[in-house]
Amino acid sequence: QRFIKKRWGSLYFIMCVDPDDNELIVLETIHHFVEVLDRYFGNVCELDLIFNFHKAYHILDELCMSGELQEPSKKTILRVTAAQDALMEGNGDSKTVPELKYEI
């Protein structure tokens, strides 16, 4: 196994991958994750990730599944995350959650 890292501002992202995995695809996945975090938090910094780690994990869960890219659309990831935020802030009523249309 080997480690692949990418620096984004003051943040470092490190992934442990198999030796035969394509390094460029892993770097692109990290970049995609950071772009989604940046759009969600608005210029993401380490404090955003420290105090909102559960939201960062939720975004990562929407982005990847079993180490593979699940959802390439940033808009879809942000829409699903916004729906999750609405459910957590609201009373759980389905009327307060925006309708989700997944892109296939």
Steps between C-alpha positions, in 0.01 A plus 500: 500500500607855444393847603398777264475852634375832369534842657216751468584830667580409859326161476661166422300207369655154512364178351634150545464303177607173346830504309326433168249791534537790260653793687347762269147368560558510876631857478199597291264344756669696780473817291130433434438447874678823587304695238172373646617589852605843377157565346317370806699688765602796284881505500548192719757513780614263770255640756210417270614139493569485874164638611294349218675168447164321479403714200837434335445125552151527354638673191770233470233228530303661217815530290655156548378149565741214572789720390350568158351824370124468540371845404695722261250789507587769753150649474339168592729452798427851626125456443493175700709659774266800513204261530676323788559836669133592455394172662732555795390862552132447428242288668548207265206602283550392141352830376804694629743283304568602140408239242804296399555404140803283455686532173566168332 
